C-alpha cells in the first residue's frame, strides 16, 4: 500500500481522503464512503467525475496515438479542437494556441499582448489570481502567500482596484464608477496607455473571493481598451466552459475580448490550457518565440478536451449551471436570513461565494473554516477562498441536479449551525 511519506509537504490538503473512484458529483474512498464533491477539482471537472463520453474518448484514443509533437507534425485532434472552439467562441476569436496549465496560458497571453502592441506593461486587478510561475506570481494579488519570499519578480505589472462592491461598502454602480475613476488615474500616474500592452481581468475573481465584476464595469473596460489600443484579456481559467451559466463569463456583458485565457474545465481533469485570439493578433506573435513540448501534442488530452466541449454544448451544461446556480443562491440567501454571520451571497451560475463577517463587519475566517470543516465531517467537500480566507466557494460539477444542490444546502445548514453554536459557547 502506498504512503504519503515521499510527497512534498508544499501541498496543502483539504482532506487526507484518498479517492479510488469518481462518478458524477461523487468521490469514493477505499472503504466505500461517498463524498459530495463541490470542489470540482477547483473548477476542473465541469462534466463531473469520469463522464462516460469523455472516458470513452480517452480509451479509444489511447489505443491509436498518444503523442504527436506540434513542431514536428500536426496533431489532427489539436486541429479538430481548434475547430470546435472556433464554433463556440465569438466570431472574432478564430485562432488558438494550446499549453498545459492556466499559468502557462496566462504567460502566453502576456507574451502575445506584448508582441501585438509593441508595449510592455500589464494592468491586473486587486484580488486577482493568475498562477504560480514567476510572471503570473507578479500578476497575482489575492494573497501574500502565493509570492512569499519569491521576490524579486518580473516588473511591468500595475495593480488597479477591482469593483468588489461588498468590501467597498458600495452598490455595483458606485463601485464601478469608483474603480473606473481610479483606473483613469492609474493611466495618468503609473502606466500611460502607450506603455500598456494589456488589461487582464478575471470576470469573476477566483481566489480573491468569488466576486463577479459588474457587467457595466466590463463594458466600460472593453471601451477603454478599444480607445487606447490596449489588449482586453479575459482570464477565463476558472469561469470558462459553462461555469457561470454561459460558455464564457464575458458573454454576460455582451463583449468580445481581444485575448481569452482558458484551462481547467476544458479537459475534464486532463491538463490542457489555451490562448485564443483573432488571427490578426496571433499573426503578430513572432513565430518560434513561444512554444512548448507538450502543448497540443498529447493526443489523449486533445481527445478528452474535444469530447468535453461536445458534452458541455450538447448536454447544455451552461444552461444547467444557470438554473442550478439560481437554486443554490436562493437557498444560501435563505440561510443568510437565518444566520447573520453570512455577510454576502454572490456569484454567477455555479460559481458562488458565501462571505462571512462578524457583527461589526470584519472578516470572519474562524466561522468560515469551521463551517467548511463541519461539511467535510458530513461528507460534503467545500473549499474556502478570499484574501481574508472568509469565503466558502461553491463549485459543483455542472451536471449537478436540484436535488443534489438541496442535499448540499441541508448539510451546509447543519454544519453552519454547529459552528455558530460552538462560537457562541466559546464566547459565553
C-alpha positions in Angstrom: 0.0 0.0 0.0 1.4 3.4 -1.0 2.1 6.1 1.6 2.4 9.8 1.5 5.9 9.9 3.1 7.6 10.9 -0.1 5.2 13.6 -1.3 6.5 17.1 -0.9 4.9 19.0 2.0 4.5 22.1 -0.2 0.9 20.9 -1.0 -1.8 22.0 1.4 -4.6 19.5 1.8 -8.3 20.0 2.4 -8.5 16.3 3.4 -6.4 13.2 3.7 -9.0 11.1 1.9 -7.6 9.0 -0.9 -10.3 8.6 -3.6 -10.3 5.3 -5.6 -13.2 6.2 -7.8 -15.2 9.1 -9.0 -18.6 9.3 -10.6 -20.6 12.4 -11.4 -20.6 14.7 -8.4 -19.2 12.0 -6.1 -15.9 10.7 -4.9 -15.4 7.3 -3.1 -12.7 6.1 -0.8 -11.4 2.6 -0.5 -13.9 1.9 2.3 -16.7 2.8 0.0 -17.6 6.1 1.8 -19.2 8.6 -0.6 -18.3 12.3 -0.6 -20.2 15.0 -2.4 -17.5 16.9 -4.3 -18.4 20.5 -4.6 -14.8 21.5 -5.1 -14.8 20.1 -8.7 -11.0 19.8 -8.6 -11.0 23.6 -8.1 -13.3 24.1 -11.2 -11.8 21.4 -13.4 -14.3 18.5 -13.6 -17.2 20.6 -15.1 -18.6 17.5 -16.8 -18.4 15.5 -13.5 -16.0 12.8 -12.5 -15.4 10.2 -15.3 -18.1 11.4 -17.6 -18.8 8.3 -19.8 -18.4 10.1 -23.1 -15.1 11.6 -22.1 -13.8 8.3 -20.7 -14.7 6.5 -23.9 -12.9 9.1 -26.0 -9.8 8.8 -23.9 -9.8 5.0 -24.0 -10.4 4.9 -27.8 -7.6 7.4 -28.4 -5.1 5.7 -26.1 -5.1 2.7 -28.5 -4.3 4.7 -31.5 -1.8 7.5 -30.8 -0.5 9.0 -27.5 1.7 11.9 -28.7 2.3 14.0 -31.8 4.6 16.9 -31.2 3.3 20.1 -32.8 6.7 21.4 -34.1 7.3 18.1 -35.9 3.8 17.1 -37.1 0.3 18.5 -36.9 -1.8 16.5 -34.4 -5.2 16.0 -36.2 -7.0 16.2 -32.8 -5.4 19.5 -32.0 -6.7 20.9 -35.3 -10.1 19.4 -34.5 -10.2 21.0 -31.1 -9.4 24.4 -32.6 -12.3 24.0 -35.0 -14.6 23.0 -32.1 -13.6 26.1 -30.0 -13.9 28.3 -33.1 -17.5 27.3 -33.3 -18.3 28.3 -29.7 -16.2 31.5 -29.3 -17.2 34.9 -30.6 -16.7 35.4 -34.4 -13.6 37.5 -33.9 -11.8 34.7 -31.9 -10.6 32.3 -34.5 -7.0 31.3 -33.6 -5.9 29.0 -30.7 -2.6 28.1 -29.0 -2.6 25.2 -26.5 -0.5 24.5 -23.5 -0.7 22.6 -20.2 -1.8 24.9 -17.3 -3.6 28.1 -16.7 -0.3 29.8 -15.6 1.3 28.7 -18.9 -1.6 30.1 -20.9 -1.5 33.4 -18.9 2.2 33.8 -19.6 1.5 33.1 -23.3 -1.3 35.7 -23.3 1.1 38.3 -21.8 3.8 37.5 -24.4 1.2 37.7 -27.2 -0.1 41.1 -26.0 3.4 42.5 -25.8 4.3 41.4 -29.3 0.9 42.5 -30.7 1.1 46.0 -29.2 4.9 46.5 -29.0 4.2 47.7 -25.4 5.4 46.3 -22.1 3.2 47.0 -19.1 0.3 44.8 -17.8 -2.6 46.0 -15.7 -4.1 43.5 -13.3 -6.7 43.9 -10.5 -6.6 43.7 -6.8 -7.6 40.3 -5.6 -6.6 38.5 -8.8 -5.0 35.1 -9.1 -3.3 34.3 -12.4 -0.8 31.5 -11.5 2.3 30.4 -9.6 5.1 30.9 -12.2 7.3 34.0 -11.8 5.4 36.1 -14.3 2.0 35.0 -13.0 3.0 35.4 -9.4 3.9 39.0 -10.2 0.4 39.4 -11.5 -1.3 37.7 -8.6 -2.6 39.9 -5.7 -5.2 37.8 -3.8 -2.9 36.6 -1.0 0.7 37.3 0.0 1.4 33.5 0.4 1.4 33.0 -3.3 4.6 35.0 -3.7 6.0 34.7 -0.2 9.8 35.1 -0.3 9.9 34.7 -4.1 10.8 38.3 -4.8 12.1 39.9 -7.0 9.5 39.1 -9.6 9.1 40.3 -13.2 8.4 44.0 -13.5 5.9 46.0 -15.6 2.8 44.9 -13.5 0.4 47.6 -12.3 -2.5 46.9 -10.0 -5.9 48.5 -10.3 -8.8 48.3 -7.8 -11.5 45.7 -8.5 -15.1 46.7 -8.1 -15.7 44.4 -5.1 -18.9 46.1 -4.0 -19.4 44.3 -0.7 -15.9 45.0 0.5 -16.1 48.7 -0.6 -19.4 49.2 1.0 -20.9 50.4 -2.3 -23.5 49.4 -4.8 -22.4 47.9 -8.0 -22.9 51.2 -9.8 -20.9 53.1 -7.2 -18.1 50.5 -7.2 -17.9 50.6 -11.0 -17.7 54.4 -11.0 -15.1 54.5 -8.3 -12.9 51.8 -9.9 -13.1 53.4 -13.4 -12.1 56.7 -11.9 -9.1 55.0 -10.2 -8.2 53.3 -13.4 -8.2 56.6 -15.3 -5.9 58.0 -12.5 -3.6 54.9 -12.8 -3.2 55.5 -16.6 -2.1 59.1 -15.8 0.1 58.3 -12.8 1.7 54.8 -13.3 1.5 53.5 -16.8 0.5 55.5 -19.8 -1.8 53.9 -22.4 1.2 53.9 -24.9 3.2 51.8 -22.4 0.3 49.4 -21.6 0.1 46.2 -23.6 -2.9 44.6 -21.8 -5.5 44.8 -19.1 -6.1 41.3 -17.7 -9.2 40.6 -15.6 -11.0 37.6 -14.1 -14.6 38.3 -14.9 -15.3 36.7 -11.5 -12.4 36.9 -9.0 -11.4 33.3 -8.1 -9.0 33.0 -5.2 -9.8 36.6 -4.4 -13.3 35.7 -3.1 -15.7 34.7 -5.9 -16.6 38.3 -6.7 -18.3 38.9 -10.0 -17.3 42.1 -11.9 -20.4 44.2 -12.6 -21.5 43.9 -16.2 -21.2 47.7 -16.7 -17.6 47.7 -15.5 -16.6 45.0 -18.1 -18.3 47.0 -20.8 -16.5 50.2 -19.8 -13.2 48.3 -19.6 -13.7 47.0 -23.1 -14.4 50.5 -24.4 -11.3 51.9 -22.6 -9.1 49.2 -24.1 -10.5 49.8 -27.6 -10.0 53.6 -27.2 -6.3 53.2 -26.4 -5.3 50.1 -28.4 -4.8 48.1 -25.2 -5.5 44.3 -25.4 -8.5 43.3 -23.3 -7.6 39.9 -21.9 -10.3 37.8 -20.2 -8.8 35.2 -17.8 -11.5 32.6 -18.1 -9.4 29.8 -16.5 -12.0 29.3 -13.7 -15.0 31.0 -15.2 -15.0 29.3 -18.6 -16.7 26.3 -20.1 -20.2 26.8 -18.7 -19.2 27.6 -15.1 -21.1 30.9 -14.8 -24.2 29.9 -16.8 -22.7 30.9 -20.2 -19.9 29.2 -22.0 -17.6 32.1 -21.2 -18.3 34.6 -18.5 -17.6 37.7 -20.6 -20.7 36.8 -22.6 -22.8 38.1 -19.7 -21.5 41.6 -20.6 -22.1 41.2 -24.4 -18.4 42.0 -25.1 -15.6 40.3 -27.1 -12.1 40.2 -25.6 -9.0 40.6 -27.7 -7.5 37.6 -26.0 -9.1 34.8 -23.9 -7.2 32.5 -21.5 -8.8 29.1 -20.9 -7.9 26.0 -18.9 -9.4 24.0 -16.1 -12.9 23.0 -17.4 -11.6 22.4 -20.9 -10.1 19.0 -20.1 -12.4 17.3 -17.6 -9.3 16.6 -15.5 -6.6 16.2 -18.1 -4.0 19.0 -18.3 -4.8 21.5 -21.0 -5.0 25.2 -21.4 -5.2 27.6 -24.3 -4.8 31.2 -25.6 -7.5 32.3 -28.0 -7.4 35.5 -30.1 -8.2 36.8 -33.6 -5.8 35.6 -36.3 -4.8 39.2 -37.0 -3.5 39.4 -33.4 -1.9 36.0 -33.4 0.0 36.8 -36.6 1.9 39.5 -34.7 3.3 36.8 -32.4 6.8 36.1 -33.8 7.0 32.5 -35.0 9.2 30.4 -32.7 9.2 33.0 -29.9 6.8 30.8 -27.8 6.0 27.2 -27.7 6.3 24.0 -25.5 6.9 20.3 -25.9 3.5 19.1 -24.8 1.2 21.9 -25.8 -1.1 20.5 -28.5 0.9 17.3 -28.7 -0.9 14.9 -26.4 -3.5 13.2 -28.5 -5.2 11.7 -25.4 -5.6 15.1 -23.8 -6.9 16.6 -27.1 -9.4 13.8 -27.4 -10.6 14.4 -23.8 -10.9 18.2 -24.5 -12.7 17.8 -27.8 -15.3 15.5 -26.2 -15.5 17.8 -23.2 -16.5 20.7 -25.4 -19.0 18.4 -27.2 -20.6 17.3 -23.9 -20.8 20.8 -22.5 -22.6 22.1 -25.6 -24.8 19.1 -26.4 -25.9 18.4 -22.9 -26.5 22.2 -22.3 -24.4 22.2 -19.2 -24.1 26.0 -19.2 -27.9 26.2 -19.0 -27.9 23.7 -16.2 -25.3 25.8 -14.4 -27.6 28.9 -14.6 -30.7 27.0 -13.4 -28.9 25.1 -10.6 -27.0 28.2 -9.6 -30.3 30.1 -9.1 -31.4 27.3 -6.8 -28.2 27.4 -4.9 -28.1 31.2 -4.5 -31.8 31.2 -3.4 -31.1 28.6 -0.7 -28.0 30.4 0.5 -29.9 33.6 0.8 -32.5 31.9 3.0 -29.6 30.7 5.2 -28.3 34.3 5.2 -31.6 35.5 6.7 -31.2 32.8 9.4 -27.5 33.2 10.1 -26.4 36.9 10.1 -22.8 35.8 10.1 -23.3 35.4 6.4 -22.5 38.9 5.2 -22.8 38.3 1.4 -24.0 35.7 -1.1 -22.9 36.3 -4.7 -21.9 34.7 -7.9 -22.8 33.7 -11.4 -24.1 30.3 -12.4 -22.3 27.6 -10.3 -19.5 29.9 -9.2 -20.9 31.1 -5.9 -19.3 32.7 -2.9 -20.6 33.0 0.7 -18.7 35.6 2.7 -18.7 35.5 6.5 -18.4 38.6 8.6 -18.6 39.4 12.3 -21.3 41.6 13.8 -19.1 44.7 13.3 -18.4 43.9 9.7 -15.0 42.4 9.9 -14.0 39.2 8.0 -14.8 36.1 10.0 -12.3 33.4 9.0 -13.0 31.2 12.0 -16.7 30.6 11.3 -15.9 30.1 7.6 -13.3 27.4 8.3 -15.5 25.8 11.0 -18.5 25.6 8.6 -16.3 24.1 5.9 -14.8 21.6 8.3 -18.3 20.7 9.5 -19.3 20.0 5.9 -16.3 17.8 5.5 -17.3 15.8 8.5 -20.7 15.2 6.9 -19.2 14.2 3.6 -19.5 17.4 1.6 -16.3 18.8 0.2 -16.2 22.7 0.0 -13.2 25.0 -0.4 -12.6 28.4 1.1 -11.0 31.5 -0.6 -10.7 35.2 -0.3 -7.8 37.4 0.9 -9.1 37.0 4.5 -10.0 33.4 3.9 -13.5 34.1 4.9 -15.4 33.0 1.8 -16.8 29.5 1.2 -16.8 28.8 -2.6 -19.3 26.6 -4.3 -18.0 24.9 -7.4 -20.1 21.8 -8.1 -19.8 19.9 -11.4 -22.2 21.4 -14.0 -24.2 18.2 -14.1 -25.5 18.7 -10.6 -29.3 18.3 -10.0 -31.6 20.4 -7.9 -32.0 17.5 -5.5 -28.2 17.3 -5.1 -28.0 21.1 -4.5 -30.7 20.8 -1.9 -28.8 18.0 -0.2 -25.7 20.1 0.0 -27.6 23.1 1.3 -29.0 20.9 4.1 -25.5 19.7 5.1 -24.2 23.2 5.0 -27.0 24.5 7.2 -26.3 21.8 9.8 -22.6 22.5 9.7 -23.0 26.2 9.9 -25.5 25.9 12.8 -22.9 23.8 14.7 -20.2 26.3 14.0 -22.2 29.2 15.2 -23.3 27.4 18.4 -19.7 26.4 19.1 -18.6 30.0 18.6 -21.3 31.3 20.9 -20.5 28.9 23.7 -16.8 29.8 23.5 -17.6 33.5 23.9 -20.0 33.0 26.8 
